[in-house]
Amino acid sequence: MPTTVDSKQGLHNTARRSKLNPTMLYYLLKITISAVLIVAISEIAKRHSGFAALVASLPITSVLAFIWLRLEATPTAQIATLSEQIFWLVLPSLILFLAFAALLKHGINFWLSLSVAIAATACAYLLLIAILKRYGITL
């Protein structure tokens, strides 16, 4: 008889393990929504670059992060701090777009243009962080 109880318990544990737990479902939802947005923007860009640019320029990633944090019961003060930090870090990120477009328009290879634009953006981040630190703003 004990083997029957053990077998039933084993089956019960296996059934319980086969279900996705709520945390895993939540992460899958977050990944799916993020992936759908990226794919949608790239597909829209094939047909209407202006509209794709508009959608890509929206702070969708930030808004989603704010929503996910709120749903995870993160204190609003922490979300507000994140919002302020994102503001400061958006500024140097704009270098990527300007540098990349300029390099491509000058006939520079795509991958080299992208690499140089990323490097310029990284330098802009470091510079801005140093400047902000001098004014007492820490990220």
MARTORRO-368949 format. One record per residue: residue number from 1; residue in three letters; y, x, z of N, C-alpha, C in turn. Coordinates in Angstrom, 3 decimals. Layout:
// MARTORRO-368949
num=NUM; residu=ALA; n.v=Y; n.u=X; n.w=Z; ca.v=Y; ca.u=X; ca.w=Z; c.v=Y; c.u=X; c.w=Z
...
***
This chain:
// MARTORRO-368949
num=1; residu=MET; n.v=-1.207; n.u=0.802; n.w=0.000; ca.v=0.000; ca.u=0.000; ca.w=0.000; c.v=1.272; c.u=0.845; c.w=0.000
num=2; residu=PRO; n.v=1.347; n.u=1.966; n.w=0.724; ca.v=2.567; ca.u=2.762; ca.w=0.705; c.v=2.926; c.u=3.250; c.w=-0.686
num=3; residu=THR; n.v=1.918; n.u=3.518; n.w=-1.534; ca.v=2.241; ca.u=3.977; ca.w=-2.882; c.v=2.938; c.u=2.883; c.w=-3.677
num=4; residu=THR; n.v=2.607; n.u=1.627; n.w=-3.428; ca.v=3.254; ca.u=0.517; ca.w=-4.120; c.v=4.721; c.u=0.436; c.w=-3.718
num=5; residu=VAL; n.v=5.001; n.u=0.581; n.w=-2.432; ca.v=6.380; ca.u=0.556; ca.w=-1.961; c.v=7.138; c.u=1.726; c.w=-2.553
num=6; residu=ASP; n.v=6.500; n.u=2.912; n.w=-2.560; ca.v=7.158; ca.u=4.075; ca.w=-3.140; c.v=7.421; c.u=3.865; c.w=-4.627
num=7; residu=SER; n.v=6.473; n.u=3.244; n.w=-5.330; ca.v=6.645; ca.u=3.002; ca.w=-6.759; c.v=7.789; c.u=2.029; c.w=-6.995
num=8; residu=LYS; n.v=7.823; n.u=0.978; n.w=-6.187; ca.v=8.915; ca.u=0.019; ca.w=-6.339; c.v=10.257; c.u=0.676; c.w=-6.052
num=9; residu=GLN; n.v=10.299; n.u=1.483; n.w=-5.007; ca.v=11.544; ca.u=2.175; ca.w=-4.669; c.v=11.939; c.u=3.123; c.w=-5.799
num=10; residu=GLY; n.v=10.971; n.u=3.810; n.w=-6.358; ca.v=11.232; ca.u=4.725; ca.w=-7.466; c.v=11.770; c.u=3.988; c.w=-8.672
num=11; residu=LEU; n.v=11.201; n.u=2.825; n.w=-8.993; ca.v=11.685; ca.u=2.030; ca.w=-10.112; c.v=13.111; c.u=1.545; c.w=-9.854
num=12; residu=HIS; n.v=13.340; n.u=1.133; n.w=-8.610; ca.v=14.670; ca.u=0.654; ca.w=-8.253; c.v=15.696; c.u=1.778; c.w=-8.423
num=13; residu=ASN; n.v=15.368; n.u=2.978; n.w=-7.945; ca.v=16.280; ca.u=4.118; ca.w=-8.073; c.v=16.510; c.u=4.482; c.w=-9.535
num=14; residu=THR; n.v=15.459; n.u=4.424; n.w=-10.352; ca.v=15.589; ca.u=4.744; ca.w=-11.774; c.v=16.495; c.u=3.738; c.w=-12.464
num=15; residu=ALA; n.v=16.324; n.u=2.466; n.w=-12.167; ca.v=17.162; ca.u=1.427; ca.w=-12.765; c.v=18.615; c.u=1.622; c.w=-12.363
num=16; residu=ARG; n.v=18.819; n.u=1.954; n.w=-11.104; ca.v=20.179; ca.u=2.149; ca.w=-10.624; c.v=20.821; c.u=3.363; c.w=-11.308
num=17; residu=ARG; n.v=20.059; n.u=4.439; n.w=-11.512; ca.v=20.583; ca.u=5.637; ca.w=-12.139; c.v=20.868; c.u=5.438; c.w=-13.626
num=18; residu=SER; n.v=20.185; n.u=4.540; n.w=-14.276; ca.v=20.357; ca.u=4.366; ca.w=-15.715; c.v=21.667; c.u=3.652; c.w=-16.055
num=19; residu=LYS; n.v=22.237; n.u=2.963; n.w=-15.110; ca.v=23.504; ca.u=2.278; ca.w=-15.352; c.v=24.649; c.u=3.272; c.w=-15.225
num=20; residu=LEU; n.v=25.680; n.u=3.089; n.w=-16.052; ca.v=26.865; ca.u=3.923; ca.w=-15.937; c.v=27.661; c.u=3.465; c.w=-14.726
num=21; residu=ASN; n.v=28.049; n.u=4.407; n.w=-13.910; ca.v=28.837; ca.u=4.021; ca.w=-12.750; c.v=30.280; c.u=3.746; c.w=-13.173
num=22; residu=PRO; n.v=31.027; n.u=3.043; n.w=-12.356; ca.v=32.406; ca.u=2.665; ca.w=-12.714; c.v=33.296; c.u=3.869; c.w=-13.037
num=23; residu=THR; n.v=33.101; n.u=4.974; n.w=-12.354; ca.v=33.916; ca.u=6.157; ca.w=-12.626; c.v=33.657; c.u=6.668; c.w=-14.030
num=24; residu=MET; n.v=32.392; n.u=6.715; n.w=-14.422; ca.v=32.042; ca.u=7.187; ca.w=-15.752; c.v=32.602; c.u=6.240; c.w=-16.828
num=25; residu=LEU; n.v=32.504; n.u=4.941; n.w=-16.583; ca.v=33.065; ca.u=3.967; ca.w=-17.532; c.v=34.575; c.u=4.142; c.w=-17.671
num=26; residu=TYR; n.v=35.240; n.u=4.399; n.w=-16.560; ca.v=36.687; ca.u=4.605; ca.w=-16.560; c.v=37.042; c.u=5.828; c.w=-17.405
num=27; residu=TYR; n.v=36.309; n.u=6.944; n.w=-17.213; ca.v=36.562; ca.u=8.147; ca.w=-18.004; c.v=36.281; c.u=7.896; c.w=-19.484
num=28; residu=LEU; n.v=35.229; n.u=7.180; n.w=-19.783; ca.v=34.918; ca.u=6.858; ca.w=-21.179; c.v=36.025; c.u=6.008; c.w=-21.802
num=29; residu=LEU; n.v=36.574; n.u=5.071; n.w=-21.045; ca.v=37.677; ca.u=4.248; ca.w=-21.526; c.v=38.893; c.u=5.125; c.w=-21.816
num=30; residu=LYS; n.v=39.228; n.u=6.024; n.w=-20.910; ca.v=40.363; ca.u=6.910; ca.w=-21.091; c.v=40.186; c.u=7.792; c.w=-22.333
num=31; residu=ILE; n.v=39.009; n.u=8.344; n.w=-22.494; ca.v=38.729; ca.u=9.206; ca.w=-23.652; c.v=38.799; c.u=8.407; c.w=-24.944
num=32; residu=THR; n.v=38.215; n.u=7.221; n.w=-24.935; ca.v=38.189; ca.u=6.385; ca.w=-26.138; c.v=39.597; c.u=5.988; c.w=-26.569
num=33; residu=ILE; n.v=40.416; n.u=5.529; n.w=-25.646; ca.v=41.785; ca.u=5.128; ca.w=-25.980; c.v=42.570; c.u=6.318; c.w=-26.524
num=34; residu=SER; n.v=42.428; n.u=7.473; n.w=-25.893; ca.v=43.137; ca.u=8.669; ca.w=-26.346; c.v=42.681; c.u=9.078; c.w=-27.744
num=35; residu=ALA; n.v=41.379; n.u=9.078; n.w=-27.973; ca.v=40.843; ca.u=9.461; ca.w=-29.280; c.v=41.279; c.u=8.479; c.w=-30.366
num=36; residu=VAL; n.v=41.260; n.u=7.203; n.w=-30.067; ca.v=41.671; ca.u=6.191; ca.w=-31.048; c.v=43.135; c.u=6.407; c.w=-31.451
num=37; residu=LEU; n.v=43.981; n.u=6.733; n.w=-30.507; ca.v=45.391; ca.u=6.975; ca.w=-30.828; c.v=45.558; c.u=8.170; c.w=-31.766
num=38; residu=ILE; n.v=44.842; n.u=9.247; n.w=-31.493; ca.v=44.947; ca.u=10.440; ca.w=-32.333; c.v=44.445; c.u=10.153; c.w=-33.740
num=39; residu=VAL; n.v=43.302; n.u=9.494; n.w=-33.842; ca.v=42.755; ca.u=9.155; ca.w=-35.159; c.v=43.687; c.u=8.196; c.w=-35.895
num=40; residu=ALA; n.v=44.224; n.u=7.225; n.w=-35.191; ca.v=45.131; ca.u=6.260; ca.w=-35.823; c.v=46.353; c.u=6.964; c.w=-36.399
num=41; residu=ILE; n.v=46.934; n.u=7.882; n.w=-35.650; ca.v=48.117; ca.u=8.597; ca.w=-36.134; c.v=47.777; c.u=9.412; c.w=-37.381
num=42; residu=SER; n.v=46.643; n.u=10.102; n.w=-37.371; ca.v=46.290; ca.u=10.922; ca.w=-38.539; c.v=45.991; c.u=10.046; c.w=-39.753
num=43; residu=GLU; n.v=45.408; n.u=8.888; n.w=-39.542; ca.v=45.128; ca.u=7.980; ca.w=-40.668; c.v=46.409; c.u=7.345; c.w=-41.200
num=44; residu=ILE; n.v=47.308; n.u=6.965; n.w=-40.314; ca.v=48.592; ca.u=6.394; ca.w=-40.733; c.v=49.376; c.u=7.434; c.w=-41.533
num=45; residu=ALA; n.v=49.309; n.u=8.697; n.w=-41.107; ca.v=50.057; ca.u=9.768; ca.w=-41.765; c.v=49.648; c.u=9.945; c.w=-43.226
num=46; residu=LYS; n.v=48.399; n.u=9.617; n.w=-43.549; ca.v=47.929; ca.u=9.734; ca.w=-44.939; c.v=48.655; c.u=8.757; c.w=-45.860
num=47; residu=ARG; n.v=49.135; n.u=7.664; n.w=-45.312; ca.v=49.759; ca.u=6.614; ca.w=-46.112; c.v=51.272; c.u=6.518; c.w=-45.920
num=48; residu=HIS; n.v=51.710; n.u=6.662; n.w=-44.663; ca.v=53.122; ca.u=6.477; ca.w=-44.331; c.v=53.527; c.u=7.532; c.w=-43.293
num=49; residu=SER; n.v=53.981; n.u=8.680; n.w=-43.757; ca.v=54.292; ca.u=9.770; ca.w=-42.826; c.v=55.410; c.u=9.402; c.w=-41.853
num=50; residu=GLY; n.v=56.394; n.u=8.635; n.w=-42.327; ca.v=57.497; ca.u=8.242; ca.w=-41.441; c.v=57.028; c.u=7.394; c.w=-40.276
num=51; residu=PHE; n.v=56.166; n.u=6.424; n.w=-40.560; ca.v=55.647; ca.u=5.566; ca.w=-39.493; c.v=54.729; c.u=6.366; c.w=-38.561
num=52; residu=ALA; n.v=53.922; n.u=7.259; n.w=-39.137; ca.v=53.052; ca.u=8.108; ca.w=-38.315; c.v=53.890; c.u=8.993; c.w=-37.397
num=53; residu=ALA; n.v=54.991; n.u=9.503; n.w=-37.932; ca.v=55.887; ca.u=10.330; ca.w=-37.119; c.v=56.472; c.u=9.520; c.w=-35.966
num=54; residu=LEU; n.v=56.832; n.u=8.287; n.w=-36.267; ca.v=57.365; ca.u=7.410; ca.w=-35.219; c.v=56.319; c.u=7.198; c.w=-34.124
num=55; residu=VAL; n.v=55.113; n.u=6.859; n.w=-34.527; ca.v=54.047; ca.u=6.611; ca.w=-33.548; c.v=53.738; c.u=7.881; c.w=-32.761
num=56; residu=ALA; n.v=53.659; n.u=9.019; n.w=-33.474; ca.v=53.355; ca.u=10.285; ca.w=-32.796; c.v=54.474; c.u=10.710; c.w=-31.849
num=57; residu=SER; n.v=55.705; n.u=10.340; n.w=-32.177; ca.v=56.825; ca.u=10.750; ca.w=-31.337; c.v=56.956; c.u=9.907; c.w=-30.068
num=58; residu=LEU; n.v=56.331; n.u=8.755; n.w=-30.072; ca.v=56.369; ca.u=7.926; ca.w=-28.870; c.v=55.658; c.u=8.651; c.w=-27.733
num=59; residu=PRO; n.v=56.151; n.u=8.515; n.w=-26.547; ca.v=55.508; ca.u=9.217; ca.w=-25.423; c.v=54.245; c.u=8.491; c.w=-24.939
num=60; residu=ILE; n.v=53.369; n.u=8.186; n.w=-25.894; ca.v=52.162; ca.u=7.419; ca.w=-25.576; c.v=51.288; c.u=8.156; c.w=-24.568
num=61; residu=THR; n.v=51.131; n.u=9.464; n.w=-24.772; ca.v=50.298; ca.u=10.246; ca.w=-23.860; c.v=50.842; c.u=10.168; c.w=-22.438
num=62; residu=SER; n.v=52.138; n.u=10.322; n.w=-22.317; ca.v=52.756; ca.u=10.257; ca.w=-20.988; c.v=52.614; c.u=8.874; c.w=-20.372
num=63; residu=VAL; n.v=52.865; n.u=7.855; n.w=-21.169; ca.v=52.739; ca.u=6.484; ca.w=-20.662; c.v=51.303; c.u=6.219; c.w=-20.205
num=64; residu=LEU; n.v=50.338; n.u=6.643; n.w=-21.008; ca.v=48.932; ca.u=6.468; ca.w=-20.604; c.v=48.643; c.u=7.224; c.w=-19.307
num=65; residu=ALA; n.v=49.168; n.u=8.442; n.w=-19.208; ca.v=48.954; ca.u=9.208; ca.w=-17.972; c.v=49.554; c.u=8.474; c.w=-16.770
num=66; residu=PHE; n.v=50.752; n.u=7.913; n.w=-16.945; ca.v=51.374; ca.u=7.157; ca.w=-15.851; c.v=50.496; c.u=5.962; c.w=-15.461
num=67; residu=ILE; n.v=49.993; n.u=5.271; n.w=-16.467; ca.v=49.142; ca.u=4.100; ca.w=-16.198; c.v=47.860; c.u=4.516; c.w=-15.490
num=68; residu=TRP; n.v=47.208; n.u=5.579; n.w=-16.016; ca.v=45.955; ca.u=6.021; ca.w=-15.377; c.v=46.222; c.u=6.417; c.w=-13.923
num=69; residu=LEU; n.v=47.311; n.u=7.145; n.w=-13.685; ca.v=47.624; ca.u=7.567; ca.w=-12.318; c.v=47.881; c.u=6.362; c.w=-11.416
num=70; residu=ARG; n.v=48.599; n.u=5.377; n.w=-11.929; ca.v=48.870; ca.u=4.172; ca.w=-11.130; c.v=47.576; c.u=3.445; c.w=-10.791
num=71; residu=LEU; n.v=46.688; n.u=3.328; n.w=-11.792; ca.v=45.405; ca.u=2.663; ca.w=-11.555; c.v=44.541; c.u=3.426; c.w=-10.550
num=72; residu=GLU; n.v=44.787; n.u=4.731; n.w=-10.451; ca.v=44.045; ca.u=5.563; ca.w=-9.502; c.v=44.756; c.u=5.645; c.w=-8.149
num=73; residu=ALA; n.v=45.763; n.u=4.796; n.w=-7.958; ca.v=46.505; ca.u=4.688; ca.w=-6.694; c.v=47.263; c.u=5.962; c.w=-6.324
num=74; residu=THR; n.v=47.753; n.u=6.664; n.w=-7.330; ca.v=48.575; ca.u=7.845; ca.w=-7.084; c.v=49.931; c.u=7.382; c.w=-6.570
num=75; residu=PRO; n.v=50.463; n.u=8.047; n.w=-5.555; ca.v=51.776; ca.u=7.646; ca.w=-5.028; c.v=52.854; c.u=7.683; c.w=-6.117
num=76; residu=THR; n.v=53.751; n.u=6.719; n.w=-6.076; ca.v=54.788; ca.u=6.629; ca.w=-7.111; c.v=55.696; c.u=7.859; c.w=-7.120
num=77; residu=ALA; n.v=55.899; n.u=8.484; n.w=-5.985; ca.v=56.722; ca.u=9.691; ca.w=-5.939; c.v=56.088; c.u=10.806; c.w=-6.778
num=78; residu=GLN; n.v=54.780; n.u=10.890; n.w=-6.759; ca.v=54.075; ca.u=11.902; ca.w=-7.546; c.v=54.183; c.u=11.591; c.w=-9.050
num=79; residu=ILE; n.v=54.127; n.u=10.320; n.w=-9.387; ca.v=54.270; ca.u=9.906; ca.w=-10.781; c.v=55.700; c.u=10.181; c.w=-11.252
num=80; residu=ALA; n.v=56.676; n.u=9.928; n.w=-10.396; ca.v=58.075; ca.u=10.203; ca.w=-10.729; c.v=58.294; c.u=11.694; c.w=-10.961
num=81; residu=THR; n.v=57.694; n.u=12.524; n.w=-10.134; ca.v=57.800; ca.u=13.979; ca.w=-10.311; c.v=57.203; c.u=14.398; c.w=-11.643
num=82; residu=LEU; n.v=56.060; n.u=13.846; n.w=-11.989; ca.v=55.433; ca.u=14.142; ca.w=-13.278; c.v=56.371; c.u=13.750; c.w=-14.417
num=83; residu=SER; n.v=56.988; n.u=12.592; n.w=-14.313; ca.v=57.906; ca.u=12.124; ca.w=-15.353; c.v=59.075; c.u=13.096; c.w=-15.539
num=84; residu=GLU; n.v=59.649; n.u=13.568; n.w=-14.450; ca.v=60.750; ca.u=14.527; ca.w=-14.529; c.v=60.295; c.u=15.841; c.w=-15.143
num=85; residu=GLN; n.v=59.116; n.u=16.310; n.w=-14.764; ca.v=58.595; ca.u=17.565; ca.w=-15.303; c.v=58.312; c.u=17.444; c.w=-16.797
num=86; residu=ILE; n.v=57.805; n.u=16.305; n.w=-17.210; ca.v=57.558; ca.u=16.084; ca.w=-18.641; c.v=58.878; c.u=16.147; c.w=-19.403
num=87; residu=PHE; n.v=59.923; n.u=15.544; n.w=-18.843; ca.v=61.236; ca.u=15.591; ca.w=-19.501; c.v=61.627; c.u=17.028; c.w=-19.819
num=88; residu=TRP; n.v=61.563; n.u=17.900; n.w=-18.825; ca.v=61.969; ca.u=19.290; ca.w=-19.034; c.v=61.077; c.u=19.996; c.w=-20.046
num=89; residu=LEU; n.v=59.796; n.u=19.702; n.w=-20.031; ca.v=58.873; ca.u=20.407; ca.w=-20.913; c.v=58.839; c.u=19.846; c.w=-22.336
num=90; residu=VAL; n.v=59.421; n.u=18.685; n.w=-22.547; ca.v=59.530; ca.u=18.161; ca.w=-23.913; c.v=60.522; c.u=19.018; c.w=-24.706
num=91; residu=LEU; n.v=61.553; n.u=19.481; n.w=-24.051; ca.v=62.601; ca.u=20.238; ca.w=-24.750; c.v=62.043; c.u=21.449; c.w=-25.506
num=92; residu=PRO; n.v=61.296; n.u=22.360; n.w=-24.876; ca.v=60.784; ca.u=23.492; ca.w=-25.652; c.v=59.703; c.u=23.091; c.w=-26.662
num=93; residu=SER; n.v=59.054; n.u=21.974; n.w=-26.434; ca.v=58.016; ca.u=21.555; ca.w=-27.383; c.v=58.616; c.u=21.202; c.w=-28.744
num=94; residu=LEU; n.v=59.891; n.u=20.869; n.w=-28.776; ca.v=60.553; ca.u=20.526; ca.w=-30.031; c.v=60.622; c.u=21.726; c.w=-30.983
num=95; residu=ILE; n.v=60.587; n.u=22.929; n.w=-30.423; ca.v=60.592; ca.u=24.161; ca.w=-31.232; c.v=59.410; c.u=24.165; c.w=-32.197
num=96; residu=LEU; n.v=58.268; n.u=23.672; n.w=-31.737; ca.v=57.065; ca.u=23.653; ca.w=-32.576; c.v=57.333; c.u=22.938; c.w=-33.889
num=97; residu=PHE; n.v=57.925; n.u=21.782; n.w=-33.815; ca.v=58.142; ca.u=20.961; ca.w=-35.000; c.v=59.151; c.u=21.598; c.w=-35.963
num=98; residu=LEU; n.v=60.226; n.u=22.105; n.w=-35.405; ca.v=61.246; ca.u=22.730; ca.w=-36.255; c.v=60.730; c.u=24.009; c.w=-36.903
num=99; residu=ALA; n.v=60.100; n.u=24.862; n.w=-36.122; ca.v=59.584; ca.u=26.133; ca.w=-36.649; c.v=58.475; c.u=25.896; c.w=-37.671
num=100; residu=PHE; n.v=57.570; n.u=25.001; n.w=-37.367; ca.v=56.448; ca.u=24.719; ca.w=-38.261; c.v=56.947; c.u=24.201; c.w=-39.605
num=101; residu=ALA; n.v=57.848; n.u=23.236; n.w=-39.574; ca.v=58.394; ca.u=22.678; ca.w=-40.821; c.v=59.136; c.u=23.748; c.w=-41.615
num=102; residu=ALA; n.v=59.947; n.u=24.547; n.w=-40.943; ca.v=60.719; ca.u=25.587; ca.w=-41.639; c.v=59.794; c.u=26.613; c.w=-42.291
num=103; residu=LEU; n.v=58.786; n.u=27.048; n.w=-41.583; ca.v=57.856; ca.u=28.039; ca.w=-42.133; c.v=57.090; c.u=27.482; c.w=-43.333
num=104; residu=LEU; n.v=56.628; n.u=26.250; n.w=-43.218; ca.v=55.910; ca.u=25.646; ca.w=-44.343; c.v=56.818; c.u=25.503; c.w=-45.565
num=105; residu=LYS; n.v=58.065; n.u=25.090; n.w=-45.331; ca.v=59.010; ca.u=24.922; ca.w=-46.439; c.v=59.347; c.u=26.248; c.w=-47.121
num=106; residu=HIS; n.v=59.175; n.u=27.348; n.w=-46.394; ca.v=59.419; ca.u=28.675; ca.w=-46.971; c.v=58.153; c.u=29.260; c.w=-47.597
num=107; residu=GLY; n.v=57.142; n.u=28.416; n.w=-47.754; ca.v=55.933; ca.u=28.839; ca.w=-48.452; c.v=54.946; c.u=29.656; c.w=-47.635
num=108; residu=ILE; n.v=55.135; n.u=29.685; n.w=-46.331; ca.v=54.214; ca.u=30.431; ca.w=-45.474; c.v=52.912; c.u=29.635; c.w=-45.346
num=109; residu=ASN; n.v=51.793; n.u=30.341; n.w=-45.344; ca.v=50.468; ca.u=29.738; ca.w=-45.199; c.v=50.426; c.u=28.796; c.w=-43.992
num=110; residu=PHE; n.v=49.696; n.u=27.673; n.w=-44.140; ca.v=49.602; ca.u=26.660; ca.w=-43.090; c.v=49.204; c.u=27.265; c.w=-41.746
num=111; residu=TRP; n.v=48.087; n.u=28.012; n.w=-41.724; ca.v=47.555; ca.u=28.521; ca.w=-40.446; c.v=48.489; c.u=29.540; c.w=-39.818
num=112; residu=LEU; n.v=49.094; n.u=30.374; n.w=-40.633; ca.v=50.053; ca.u=31.337; ca.w=-40.098; c.v=51.281; c.u=30.602; c.w=-39.572
num=113; residu=SER; n.v=51.757; n.u=29.621; n.w=-40.321; ca.v=52.900; ca.u=28.822; ca.w=-39.871; c.v=52.612; c.u=28.152; c.w=-38.538
num=114; residu=LEU; n.v=51.441; n.u=27.550; n.w=-38.433; ca.v=51.067; ca.u=26.878; ca.w=-37.192; c.v=50.979; c.u=27.870; c.w=-36.037
num=115; residu=SER; n.v=50.380; n.u=29.028; n.w=-36.297; ca.v=50.242; ca.u=30.050; ca.w=-35.244; c.v=51.601; c.u=30.555; c.w=-34.772
num=116; residu=VAL; n.v=52.487; n.u=30.836; n.w=-35.705; ca.v=53.821; ca.u=31.323; ca.w=-35.345; c.v=54.598; c.u=30.239; c.w=-34.594
num=117; residu=ALA; n.v=54.490; n.u=29.005; n.w=-35.052; ca.v=55.187; ca.u=27.900; ca.w=-34.379; c.v=54.667; c.u=27.711; c.w=-32.957
num=118; residu=ILE; n.v=53.358; n.u=27.830; n.w=-32.774; ca.v=52.780; ca.u=27.714; ca.w=-31.426; c.v=53.263; c.u=28.865; c.w=-30.550
num=119; residu=ALA; n.v=53.279; n.u=30.072; n.w=-31.094; ca.v=53.742; ca.u=31.237; ca.w=-30.319; c.v=55.221; c.u=31.065; c.w=-29.939
num=120; residu=ALA; n.v=56.030; n.u=30.599; n.w=-30.886; ca.v=57.456; ca.u=30.373; ca.w=-30.596; c.v=57.622; c.u=29.319; c.w=-29.507
num=121; residu=THR; n.v=56.788; n.u=28.297; n.w=-29.564; ca.v=56.849; ca.u=27.240; ca.w=-28.550; c.v=56.451; c.u=27.782; c.w=-27.184
num=122; residu=ALA; n.v=55.420; n.u=28.603; n.w=-27.157; ca.v=54.992; ca.u=29.205; ca.w=-25.884; c.v=56.114; c.u=30.055; c.w=-25.291
num=123; residu=CYS; n.v=56.788; n.u=30.821; n.w=-26.139; ca.v=57.925; ca.u=31.627; ca.w=-25.670; c.v=59.050; c.u=30.725; c.w=-25.148
num=124; residu=ALA; n.v=59.294; n.u=29.625; n.w=-25.840; ca.v=60.330; ca.u=28.683; ca.w=-25.407; c.v=59.988; c.u=28.072; c.w=-24.046
num=125; residu=TYR; n.v=58.698; n.u=27.775; n.w=-23.833; ca.v=58.268; ca.u=27.261; ca.w=-22.526; c.v=58.561; c.u=28.291; c.w=-21.434
num=126; residu=LEU; n.v=58.155; n.u=29.526; n.w=-21.671; ca.v=58.364; ca.u=30.576; ca.w=-20.663; c.v=59.847; c.u=30.772; c.w=-20.369
num=127; residu=LEU; n.v=60.646; n.u=30.753; n.w=-21.413; ca.v=62.091; ca.u=30.914; ca.w=-21.246; c.v=62.682; c.u=29.755; c.w=-20.444
num=128; residu=LEU; n.v=62.321; n.u=28.532; n.w=-20.792; ca.v=62.860; ca.u=27.380; ca.w=-20.084; c.v=62.427; c.u=27.379; c.w=-18.613
num=129; residu=ILE; n.v=61.173; n.u=27.702; n.w=-18.365; ca.v=60.690; ca.u=27.734; ca.w=-16.979; c.v=61.487; c.u=28.759; c.w=-16.172
num=130; residu=ALA; n.v=61.766; n.u=29.923; n.w=-16.768; ca.v=62.559; ca.u=30.947; ca.w=-16.079; c.v=63.982; c.u=30.457; c.w=-15.816
num=131; residu=ILE; n.v=64.572; n.u=29.796; n.w=-16.806; ca.v=65.934; ca.u=29.270; ca.w=-16.648; c.v=65.974; c.u=28.199; c.w=-15.559
num=132; residu=LEU; n.v=65.027; n.u=27.276; n.w=-15.611; ca.v=64.994; ca.u=26.211; ca.w=-14.603; c.v=64.804; c.u=26.776; c.w=-13.197
num=133; residu=LYS; n.v=63.980; n.u=27.799; n.w=-13.093; ca.v=63.726; ca.u=28.420; ca.w=-11.785; c.v=65.022; c.u=28.979; c.w=-11.197
num=134; residu=ARG; n.v=65.878; n.u=29.552; n.w=-12.058; ca.v=67.155; ca.u=30.085; ca.w=-11.589; c.v=68.053; c.u=28.992; c.w=-11.005
num=135; residu=TYR; n.v=67.849; n.u=27.749; n.w=-11.468; ca.v=68.643; ca.u=26.616; ca.w=-10.990; c.v=67.900; c.u=25.805; c.w=-9.925
num=136; residu=GLY; n.v=66.792; n.u=26.351; n.w=-9.426; ca.v=66.069; ca.u=25.699; ca.w=-8.346; c.v=65.148; c.u=24.573; c.w=-8.769
num=137; residu=ILE; n.v=64.897; n.u=24.464; n.w=-10.053; ca.v=63.983; ca.u=23.420; ca.w=-10.545; c.v=62.631; c.u=24.064; c.w=-10.807
num=138; residu=THR; n.v=61.627; n.u=23.598; n.w=-10.082; ca.v=60.292; ca.u=24.158; ca.w=-10.258; c.v=59.390; c.u=23.118; c.w=-10.904
num=139; residu=LEU; n.v=58.537; n.u=23.613; n.w=-11.754; ca.v=57.600; ca.u=22.724; ca.w=-12.446; c.v=56.192; c.u=22.935; c.w=-11.923
***
